[in-house]
């Protein structure tokens, strides 16, 4: 059986492993990164925020309950299906599912939110294109970093065992 190395973090690693097994491969899980929650205070949310954007399900999973409670009544614009599911599960009342990538979501949001403030739930490590596109369109983006991505290291013995 052909072995496939899966380097993505959980919970995605297990989903990928199941799909690989169903396709006849033997997955070898060795995540190279992990995520950890960051402290984020609801008091830092701007009063003029009219919507929430999220491009990572991890941002939802790690968002403190206080932040969710503060934002749950605002419309939430998720990048895709899994992120939208995570937003609904977290408690957002109105969630729209975006086109599947952050830059396309920024393009969708740009027209409707020019001159307005949106809260962007995100990770500390992220690509700048989403915020740049919205900023260029006149959207004020207030980033709330809910998690960090950390490198995972393994001793040689662990790697050889797998």
Backbone as a chain_set.jsonl record, in Angstrom:
{"seq": "XXXXXXXXXXXXXXXXXXXXXXXXXXXXXXXXXXXXXXXXXXXXXXXXXXXXXXXXXXXXXXXXXXXXXXXXXXXXXXXXXXXXXXXXXXXXXXXXXXXXXXXXXXXXXXXXXXXXXXXXXXXXXXXXXXXXXXXXXXXXXXXXXXXXXXXXXXXXXXXXXX", "coords": {"N": [[0.85, -1.177, 0.0], [0.561, 2.195, -0.844], [2.175, 4.777, 0.87], [1.278, 7.922, 2.299], [2.371, 11.034, 3.299], [0.99, 13.119, 5.689], [0.946, 16.367, 6.53], [-0.502, 18.428, 7.602], [-2.14, 20.274, 10.288], [-4.253, 19.096, 13.042], [-7.762, 19.804, 13.193], [-7.862, 18.996, 10.588], [-5.993, 17.108, 9.632], [-6.855, 14.521, 10.354], [-9.236, 14.32, 8.888], [-8.217, 14.411, 6.287], [-6.655, 12.096, 6.363], [-8.658, 10.114, 6.589], [-9.923, 10.371, 4.089], [-7.812, 9.659, 2.41], [-7.402, 6.979, 3.196], [-9.845, 5.896, 2.343], [-9.423, 6.077, -0.357], [-7.569, 4.162, -0.761], [-4.97, 4.488, 0.178], [-2.213, 4.582, 2.552], [-2.215, 6.618, 5.148], [0.212, 8.672, 6.768], [0.474, 10.336, 9.603], [1.925, 13.348, 10.43], [1.918, 16.095, 11.629], [3.138, 19.325, 10.893], [2.659, 21.749, 11.945], [0.845, 23.401, 14.574], [-1.991, 24.732, 16.368], [-2.72, 27.401, 18.673], [-4.729, 28.999, 21.103], [-5.088, 32.534, 21.362], [-5.08, 35.274, 23.679], [-7.878, 37.364, 23.554], [-9.724, 40.264, 23.785], [-13.08, 41.244, 24.241], [-13.667, 43.873, 24.693], [-12.095, 45.314, 22.994], [-13.304, 45.416, 20.57], [-14.449, 47.382, 17.928], [-17.003, 49.887, 18.242], [-18.357, 50.677, 15.977], [-18.497, 48.546, 14.239], [-19.915, 46.661, 11.611], [-20.118, 44.159, 10.56], [-18.788, 40.791, 10.442], [-15.898, 39.07, 9.383], [-14.416, 36.023, 8.383], [-11.756, 33.883, 7.658], [-10.791, 31.455, 8.295], [-11.476, 28.388, 9.797], [-10.199, 27.753, 12.131], [-9.931, 30.205, 13.412], [-12.477, 30.61, 14.398], [-12.778, 28.358, 16.057], [-10.955, 28.934, 18.06], [-11.738, 31.363, 19.082], [-12.553, 33.374, 21.868], [-15.39, 32.876, 24.047], [-16.535, 35.242, 24.952], [-15.895, 37.083, 22.935], [-17.309, 35.971, 20.769], [-19.933, 36.204, 21.776], [-20.182, 38.977, 21.83], [-20.107, 39.579, 19.12], [-21.983, 37.976, 17.813], [-24.547, 38.761, 16.863], [-24.057, 40.25, 14.622], [-23.86, 40.179, 11.007], [-22.107, 37.439, 9.678], [-19.469, 36.722, 7.557], [-18.204, 34.109, 5.985], [-15.367, 32.386, 4.641], [-15.738, 29.929, 3.302], [-17.437, 26.694, 3.126], [-16.704, 24.972, 5.411], [-15.724, 26.836, 7.238], [-17.958, 28.451, 7.52], [-19.689, 26.599, 8.726], [-18.317, 26.28, 11.158], [-18.649, 28.851, 12.196], [-21.433, 28.99, 12.561], [-21.723, 26.945, 14.44], [-20.298, 28.073, 16.534], [-22.002, 30.076, 17.309], [-22.917, 32.241, 15.792], [-25.561, 34.099, 14.367], [-26.38, 34.847, 11.802], [-25.018, 33.725, 8.984], [-23.067, 33.847, 6.115], [-21.925, 31.968, 3.352], [-18.915, 32.042, 1.722], [-17.003, 32.307, -1.419], [-14.882, 30.49, -1.25], [-12.158, 31.17, -1.263], [-9.894, 33.516, 0.251], [-9.201, 35.954, -1.045], [-11.163, 36.185, -3.027], [-13.406, 36.352, -1.377], [-12.87, 38.814, -0.175], [-13.198, 40.477, -2.395], [-15.951, 40.161, -2.82], [-16.971, 41.302, -0.473], [-16.003, 43.905, -0.578], [-17.492, 45.79, -2.146], [-19.912, 46.141, -0.733], [-19.201, 47.121, 1.773], [-17.658, 49.417, 1.791], [-16.245, 52.21, 3.346], [-17.091, 51.403, 5.799], [-16.769, 49.52, 8.918], [-15.421, 46.347, 9.481], [-15.079, 43.43, 11.493], [-12.402, 41.268, 11.621], [-11.902, 38.056, 12.264], [-9.123, 36.154, 12.923], [-5.956, 34.448, 12.386], [-2.713, 34.888, 13.905], [-0.625, 34.412, 12.154], [-0.926, 34.989, 8.846], [-1.956, 35.518, 5.416], [-1.528, 38.64, 3.781], [-3.253, 39.568, 1.773], [-6.13, 39.571, 1.916], [-6.858, 41.572, 3.816], [-5.545, 43.724, 2.606], [-6.872, 44.018, 0.113], [-9.463, 44.692, 0.963], [-8.901, 47.045, 2.385], [-7.939, 48.698, 0.307], [-10.319, 49.046, -1.02], [-11.605, 50.746, 0.65], [-12.663, 49.732, 2.962], [-12.726, 49.491, 6.432], [-10.781, 47.449, 8.307], [-10.785, 45.602, 11.183], [-8.666, 43.676, 12.722], [-8.851, 40.782, 14.694], [-6.919, 38.756, 16.376], [-7.203, 35.458, 17.017], [-5.847, 33.103, 17.299], [-2.653, 31.398, 17.173], [-0.176, 30.059, 14.986], [1.976, 27.422, 15.336], [5.191, 25.939, 14.945], [5.779, 22.472, 14.851], [8.032, 20.254, 16.243], [9.9, 17.211, 15.835], [11.566, 14.474, 17.379], [14.244, 12.548, 15.921], [13.76, 9.806, 16.286], [10.979, 9.524, 16.45], [10.179, 10.257, 13.897], [11.398, 8.241, 12.384], [10.0, 6.014, 13.329], [7.541, 6.247, 12.14]], "CA": [[0.0, 0.0, 0.0], [1.329, 3.426, -0.96], [2.074, 5.641, 2.051], [1.207, 9.353, 2.007], [2.669, 11.848, 4.471], [0.03, 14.198, 5.931], [1.663, 17.306, 7.394], [-1.38, 19.495, 8.103], [-2.523, 20.092, 11.694], [-5.618, 18.681, 13.368], [-8.522, 18.597, 12.904], [-7.806, 18.669, 9.168], [-5.163, 15.938, 9.354], [-7.672, 13.301, 10.465], [-10.153, 14.297, 7.73], [-7.411, 14.045, 5.128], [-6.281, 10.686, 6.527], [-9.828, 9.283, 6.25], [-10.111, 10.399, 2.629], [-6.728, 8.876, 1.816], [-7.701, 5.563, 3.442], [-10.95, 5.525, 1.45], [-8.88, 5.999, -1.712], [-6.642, 3.045, -0.83], [-3.623, 4.857, 0.607], [-1.919, 4.489, 3.978], [-1.748, 7.928, 5.603], [1.169, 8.785, 7.863], [0.229, 11.662, 10.175], [3.068, 14.016, 11.037], [1.639, 17.53, 11.495], [4.298, 20.198, 11.047], [2.226, 22.928, 12.688], [-0.297, 23.269, 15.47], [-2.563, 26.041, 16.688], [-3.032, 27.648, 20.085], [-5.561, 30.188, 21.296], [-4.484, 33.768, 21.858], [-6.046, 36.073, 24.438], [-8.518, 38.436, 22.785], [-10.733, 40.868, 24.659], [-14.245, 41.807, 23.559], [-13.642, 45.319, 24.86], [-11.327, 45.924, 21.91], [-14.117, 45.405, 19.352], [-14.944, 48.742, 17.683], [-18.455, 50.071, 18.332], [-18.959, 50.916, 14.665], [-18.425, 47.341, 13.401], [-21.212, 46.3, 11.025], [-20.087, 42.77, 10.105], [-17.634, 39.973, 10.815], [-15.355, 38.235, 8.315], [-13.534, 34.974, 8.901], [-11.19, 33.105, 6.56], [-10.229, 30.224, 8.846], [-12.28, 27.745, 10.842], [-9.418, 27.825, 13.371], [-10.235, 31.476, 14.078], [-13.725, 30.377, 15.135], [-12.548, 27.363, 17.114], [-10.145, 29.513, 19.13], [-12.278, 32.649, 19.549], [-13.153, 33.307, 23.206], [-16.852, 32.995, 24.092], [-16.861, 36.658, 25.133], [-15.817, 37.702, 21.6], [-18.448, 35.461, 19.994], [-21.152, 36.809, 22.319], [-20.2, 40.381, 21.422], [-20.245, 39.7, 17.669], [-22.916, 36.984, 17.254], [-25.71, 39.358, 16.194], [-23.636, 40.849, 13.352], [-23.73, 39.205, 9.923], [-20.776, 36.836, 9.592], [-19.139, 36.324, 6.191], [-17.177, 33.064, 6.073], [-14.697, 32.145, 3.371], [-16.267, 28.739, 2.639], [-18.378, 25.832, 3.843], [-16.246, 24.547, 6.747], [-15.639, 28.011, 8.106], [-19.353, 28.832, 7.813], [-20.174, 25.631, 9.72], [-17.687, 26.614, 12.442], [-19.269, 30.091, 12.681], [-22.768, 28.638, 13.069], [-21.525, 26.157, 15.661], [-19.827, 28.989, 17.577], [-23.133, 30.865, 17.795], [-23.328, 33.347, 14.926], [-26.966, 33.954, 13.987], [-26.52, 35.04, 10.358], [-23.728, 33.363, 8.392], [-23.061, 33.62, 4.669], [-20.805, 31.14, 2.906], [-18.23, 32.703, 0.621], [-16.605, 31.577, -2.622], [-13.883, 29.45, -1.009], [-10.81, 31.678, -1.01], [-9.927, 34.794, 0.967], [-9.185, 37.098, -1.953], [-12.489, 36.275, -3.648], [-14.311, 36.858, -0.344], [-12.597, 40.252, -0.056], [-13.833, 41.135, -3.536], [-17.395, 40.149, -2.57], [-17.276, 42.221, 0.628], [-15.522, 45.261, -0.849], [-18.543, 46.681, -2.656], [-20.956, 46.403, 0.249], [-18.735, 47.637, 3.063], [-16.78, 50.573, 1.638], [-16.531, 53.246, 4.329], [-17.597, 50.791, 7.035], [-15.809, 48.715, 9.677], [-15.72, 44.938, 9.74], [-14.16, 42.733, 12.39], [-11.813, 40.116, 10.947], [-11.371, 37.04, 13.174], [-8.04, 35.586, 12.129], [-4.767, 33.972, 13.071], [-1.569, 35.811, 13.902], [0.065, 34.127, 10.899], [-1.923, 35.023, 7.773], [-1.576, 36.227, 4.204], [-2.051, 40.006, 3.872], [-4.075, 39.964, 0.621], [-7.523, 39.821, 2.295], [-6.931, 42.9, 4.432], [-5.107, 44.723, 1.634], [-7.949, 44.258, -0.865], [-10.544, 45.432, 1.616], [-8.402, 48.389, 2.665], [-7.915, 49.424, -0.961], [-11.716, 49.357, -1.359], [-12.146, 51.681, 1.628], [-13.252, 49.026, 4.106], [-11.874, 49.49, 7.628], [-10.696, 46.079, 8.816], [-10.266, 45.502, 12.548], [-8.252, 42.282, 12.904], [-8.816, 40.217, 16.045], [-6.152, 37.512, 16.273], [-7.71, 34.519, 18.019], [-4.959, 31.944, 17.448], [-1.33, 31.448, 16.574], [0.278, 28.818, 14.367], [3.299, 27.102, 15.864], [5.894, 24.825, 14.32], [5.92, 21.279, 15.687], [9.266, 19.53, 15.972], [9.885, 15.799, 16.218], [12.878, 13.82, 17.461], [14.502, 11.613, 14.821], [13.168, 8.497, 16.572], [9.548, 9.58, 16.123], [10.071, 10.267, 12.433], [11.769, 6.912, 11.887], [8.938, 5.066, 13.695], [6.378, 6.41, 11.275]], "C": [[0.897, 1.242, 0.0], [1.084, 4.322, 0.25], [2.098, 7.104, 1.616], [1.418, 10.117, 3.31], [1.68, 13.01, 4.551], [0.656, 15.139, 6.954], [0.779, 18.406, 7.965], [-1.778, 19.221, 9.545], [-3.929, 19.53, 11.84], [-6.494, 19.924, 13.471], [-8.469, 18.172, 11.44], [-7.02, 17.416, 8.845], [-5.978, 14.653, 9.389], [-8.656, 13.185, 9.308], [-9.407, 13.857, 6.478], [-7.029, 12.574, 5.186], [-7.442, 9.766, 6.165], [-10.046, 9.228, 4.739], [-9.029, 9.576, 1.922], [-6.967, 7.38, 1.991], [-8.805, 5.074, 2.515], [-10.479, 5.365, 0.009], [-7.822, 4.905, -1.846], [-5.203, 3.355, -0.447], [-3.461, 4.631, 2.105], [-1.385, 5.844, 4.443], [-0.775, 7.81, 6.773], [1.031, 10.212, 8.395], [1.476, 12.192, 10.872], [2.864, 15.532, 10.871], [2.885, 18.369, 11.76], [3.962, 21.497, 11.757], [1.072, 22.55, 13.602], [-0.831, 24.663, 15.753], [-2.794, 26.156, 18.186], [-3.796, 28.963, 20.176], [-4.72, 31.354, 21.802], [-5.522, 34.519, 22.686], [-6.585, 37.195, 23.549], [-9.666, 38.963, 23.632], [-11.85, 41.507, 23.848], [-14.273, 43.323, 23.663], [-12.881, 46.047, 23.764], [-12.087, 45.953, 20.587], [-14.653, 46.824, 19.119], [-16.471, 48.809, 17.69], [-19.12, 50.227, 16.972], [-18.89, 49.71, 13.729], [-19.818, 46.952, 12.915], [-21.267, 44.848, 10.564], [-18.81, 42.106, 10.603], [-17.202, 39.203, 9.575], [-14.426, 37.215, 8.951], [-13.08, 34.104, 7.737], [-10.575, 31.793, 7.033], [-11.151, 29.664, 9.921], [-11.533, 27.762, 12.171], [-9.692, 29.119, 14.126], [-11.507, 31.35, 14.9], [-13.497, 29.432, 16.305], [-11.825, 27.967, 18.313], [-10.687, 30.829, 19.676], [-12.893, 32.492, 20.935], [-14.669, 33.517, 23.136], [-17.288, 34.448, 24.209], [-16.852, 37.401, 23.786], [-17.017, 37.274, 20.763], [-19.733, 36.124, 20.468], [-21.285, 38.266, 21.88], [-20.544, 40.536, 19.942], [-21.39, 38.888, 17.063], [-24.106, 37.572, 16.511], [-25.347, 40.024, 14.866], [-23.622, 39.79, 12.258], [-22.278, 38.73, 9.825], [-20.558, 36.316, 8.177], [-17.945, 35.372, 6.253], [-16.623, 32.763, 4.687], [-15.293, 30.965, 2.599], [-17.114, 27.904, 3.574], [-17.92, 25.478, 5.257], [-16.17, 25.717, 7.724], [-17.035, 28.505, 8.47], [-19.952, 27.894, 8.854], [-19.604, 25.95, 11.101], [-18.306, 27.88, 13.038], [-20.661, 29.814, 13.25], [-22.656, 27.886, 14.395], [-21.089, 27.051, 16.825], [-20.951, 29.863, 18.116], [-23.535, 32.056, 16.95], [-24.72, 33.072, 14.373], [-27.187, 34.054, 12.485], [-25.158, 34.828, 9.714], [-23.902, 33.175, 6.891], [-21.783, 32.879, 4.303], [-20.198, 31.769, 1.666], [-17.774, 31.763, -0.47], [-15.482, 30.561, -2.431], [-12.448, 29.928, -0.898], [-10.889, 33.122, -0.519], [-9.97, 35.993, 0.028], [-10.533, 37.276, -2.642], [-13.518, 36.779, -2.638], [-14.108, 38.363, -0.164], [-13.264, 41.018, -1.191], [-15.344, 41.22, -3.355], [-17.762, 41.207, -1.527], [-16.96, 43.68, 0.295], [-16.64, 46.212, -1.265], [-19.548, 47.072, -1.573], [-20.506, 47.079, 1.527], [-17.757, 48.802, 2.952], [-17.213, 51.669, 2.611], [-17.032, 52.721, 5.659], [-16.5, 49.949, 7.685], [-16.307, 47.286, 9.803], [-14.667, 44.394, 10.696], [-13.702, 41.474, 11.668], [-11.228, 39.185, 12.004], [-10.344, 36.24, 12.391], [-6.936, 35.031, 13.022], [-3.681, 35.033, 13.032], [-0.778, 35.651, 12.605], [-0.998, 34.066, 9.807], [-1.34, 35.752, 6.568], [-2.223, 37.614, 4.23], [-3.075, 40.379, 2.796], [-5.513, 40.308, 0.992], [-7.672, 41.238, 2.843], [-6.533, 44.001, 3.451], [-6.212, 45.047, 0.632], [-9.082, 45.057, -0.252], [-10.118, 46.867, 1.913], [-8.374, 49.263, 1.419], [-9.319, 49.859, -1.375], [-12.365, 50.299, -0.346], [-12.838, 51.037, 2.809], [-12.253, 49.085, 5.262], [-11.932, 48.082, 8.228], [-10.057, 46.112, 10.197], [-9.947, 44.024, 12.801], [-8.237, 41.916, 14.382], [-8.154, 38.849, 15.918], [-6.575, 36.571, 17.391], [-6.797, 33.315, 18.222], [-3.616, 32.209, 16.789], [-1.015, 30.076, 15.995], [1.723, 28.592, 14.791], [3.892, 25.911, 15.121], [6.022, 23.685, 15.319], [7.207, 20.577, 15.274], [9.172, 18.097, 16.474], [11.314, 15.292, 16.353], [13.019, 12.821, 16.304], [13.814, 10.27, 15.031], [11.686, 8.456, 16.179], [9.358, 9.526, 14.612], [10.377, 8.886, 11.874], [10.706, 5.863, 12.197], [7.774, 5.116, 12.717], [6.695, 5.955, 9.886]], "O": [[1.867, 1.32, 0.753], [-0.06, 4.594, 0.613], [2.827, 7.485, 0.7], [0.729, 9.875, 4.301], [1.546, 13.789, 3.607], [0.87, 14.761, 8.105], [1.257, 19.236, 8.738], [-1.76, 18.072, 9.986], [-4.698, 19.494, 10.879], [-5.995, 20.998, 13.808], [-8.973, 17.106, 11.086], [-7.34, 16.723, 7.88], [-5.801, 13.786, 8.533], [-8.892, 12.089, 8.8], [-9.899, 13.035, 5.705], [-7.074, 11.879, 4.17], [-7.24, 8.747, 5.505], [-10.32, 8.166, 4.181], [-9.311, 8.88, 0.946], [-6.763, 6.601, 1.06], [-8.722, 3.976, 1.965], [-11.069, 4.604, -0.759], [-7.241, 4.733, -2.918], [-4.307, 2.557, -0.724], [-4.445, 4.504, 2.835], [-0.235, 6.186, 4.166], [-0.928, 6.957, 7.647], [1.418, 11.174, 7.73], [2.009, 11.563, 11.786], [3.55, 16.171, 10.073], [3.599, 18.143, 12.738], [4.854, 22.259, 12.13], [0.419, 21.522, 13.423], [-0.192, 25.659, 15.415], [-3.029, 25.165, 18.877], [-3.542, 29.906, 19.427], [-3.772, 31.176, 22.567], [-6.719, 34.411, 22.42], [-5.821, 37.886, 22.875], [-10.483, 38.191, 24.135], [-11.594, 42.227, 22.883], [-14.849, 43.99, 22.803], [-13.007, 47.263, 23.622], [-11.573, 46.459, 19.589], [-15.251, 47.408, 20.023], [-17.144, 47.9, 17.204], [-20.309, 49.944, 16.825], [-19.193, 49.838, 12.543], [-20.774, 46.916, 13.69], [-22.337, 44.351, 10.214], [-17.894, 42.755, 11.108], [-18.042, 38.736, 8.805], [-13.739, 37.505, 9.93], [-13.892, 33.643, 6.935], [-9.914, 31.1, 6.26], [-11.556, 30.377, 10.84], [-12.161, 27.783, 13.229], [-9.686, 29.127, 15.357], [-11.604, 31.925, 15.984], [-13.969, 29.681, 17.414], [-12.055, 27.559, 19.451], [-10.143, 31.359, 20.644], [-13.677, 31.57, 21.156], [-15.166, 34.243, 22.275], [-18.3, 34.841, 23.629], [-17.71, 38.248, 23.536], [-17.666, 38.104, 20.126], [-20.541, 36.562, 19.648], [-22.388, 38.73, 21.591], [-21.193, 41.506, 19.55], [-21.733, 39.098, 15.9], [-24.629, 36.928, 15.602], [-26.233, 40.329, 14.067], [-23.394, 38.616, 12.547], [-21.345, 39.531, 9.885], [-21.375, 35.555, 7.66], [-16.821, 35.785, 6.539], [-17.331, 32.875, 3.686], [-15.348, 30.999, 1.369], [-17.468, 28.338, 4.671], [-18.677, 25.666, 6.21], [-16.516, 25.582, 8.898], [-17.268, 28.931, 9.601], [-20.646, 28.342, 9.766], [-20.323, 25.897, 12.099], [-18.47, 27.972, 14.255], [-21.022, 30.344, 14.3], [-23.394, 28.154, 15.343], [-21.469, 26.809, 17.971], [-20.876, 30.342, 19.248], [-24.417, 32.817, 17.349], [-25.024, 31.952, 13.961], [-28.089, 33.41, 11.95], [-24.252, 35.645, 9.874], [-24.78, 32.434, 6.449], [-20.714, 33.126, 4.861], [-20.891, 32.0, 0.675], [-18.103, 30.577, -0.465], [-15.158, 29.834, -3.37], [-11.587, 29.158, -0.473], [-11.83, 33.85, -0.835], [-10.701, 36.95, 0.283], [-10.993, 38.404, -2.821], [-14.408, 37.549, -2.998], [-15.08, 39.103, -0.016], [-13.83, 42.089, -0.972], [-15.954, 42.234, -3.696], [-18.751, 41.923, -1.686], [-17.589, 44.589, 0.837], [-16.708, 47.336, -0.768], [-19.981, 48.223, -1.516], [-21.337, 47.566, 2.293], [-17.093, 49.138, 3.932], [-18.392, 52.012, 2.691], [-17.363, 53.502, 6.551], [-15.451, 49.698, 7.091], [-17.453, 47.04, 10.177], [-13.519, 44.839, 10.704], [-14.522, 40.706, 11.163], [-10.181, 39.481, 12.58], [-10.647, 35.708, 11.323], [-6.987, 35.138, 14.247], [-3.728, 35.961, 12.224], [-0.316, 36.635, 12.028], [-1.871, 33.198, 9.834], [-0.368, 36.498, 6.681], [-3.367, 37.743, 4.665], [-3.711, 41.428, 2.909], [-6.073, 41.252, 0.434], [-8.517, 42.005, 2.381], [-7.115, 45.086, 3.463], [-6.46, 46.216, 0.335], [-9.602, 45.987, -0.869], [-10.896, 47.8, 1.712], [-8.743, 50.436, 1.471], [-9.494, 50.905, -2.0], [-13.548, 50.616, -0.469], [-13.525, 51.713, 3.575], [-11.077, 48.768, 5.09], [-12.999, 47.596, 8.605], [-8.933, 46.586, 10.364], [-10.845, 43.224, 13.061], [-7.685, 42.639, 15.212], [-8.757, 37.901, 15.415], [-6.338, 36.846, 18.568], [-6.946, 32.583, 19.2], [-3.467, 33.113, 15.968], [-1.528, 29.06, 16.463], [2.578, 29.462, 14.624], [3.175, 24.993, 14.721], [6.336, 23.904, 16.49], [7.438, 20.336, 14.09], [8.449, 17.811, 17.428], [12.176, 15.633, 15.544], [12.025, 12.316, 15.783], [13.337, 9.658, 14.075], [11.209, 7.458, 15.638], [8.475, 8.827, 14.114], [9.678, 8.414, 10.977], [10.521, 4.923, 11.424], [7.1, 4.109, 12.503], [5.837, 6.014, 9.006]]}, "num_chains": 1, "name": "protein.A"}
